[in-house]
Amino acid sequence: MAYKPRTIHMNKINPKKLALSKWTAISPVSSRPHKEKHFIVNKVTYDEDGLVTLCVLEAIINKREEPIEWQQLRDSERWAPGWK
C-alpha cells in the first residue's frame, strides 16, 4: 500500500468577521472547566493597520472568557465553525 500523506484542512476565517462568530471545540479539553465545547468570539481588537491584536472566546456553558490567538481557530482538527 502506498504512503498517503495526511491532508490538513484549515478553516477559512476572515479576521474582519471574527466578532460574534461561533465555534465548537472538536475535542473538549478536560482541563477546561465542565469540558467546555461551544464558544463565541465576544471581543476582537485591531491595530491601526487592521490586524487582530486581541481575540477573546467566551464559553457558552459558563461565560468563562479565554484569550486566544485567532489563527488557532483555523485548525480544523481543534475547532469547527458554528455550533455542532
C-alpha positions, 0 to 999 in steps of 0.5 A: 500500500502506498504512503498517503500523506495526511491532508490538513484542512484549515478553516477559512476565517476572515479576521474582519468577521471574527466578532460574534462568530461561533465555534465548537471545540472538536475535542473538549479539553478536560482541563477546561472547566465542565469540558467546555465545547461551544464558544463565541468570539465576544471581543476582537481588537485591531491595530491601526493597520487592521490586524487582530491584536486581541481575540477573546472566546467566551464559553457558552456553558459558563461565560468563562472568557479565554484569550486566544490567538485567532489563527488557532481557530483555523485548525480544523482538527481543534475547532469547527465553525458554528455550533455542532 
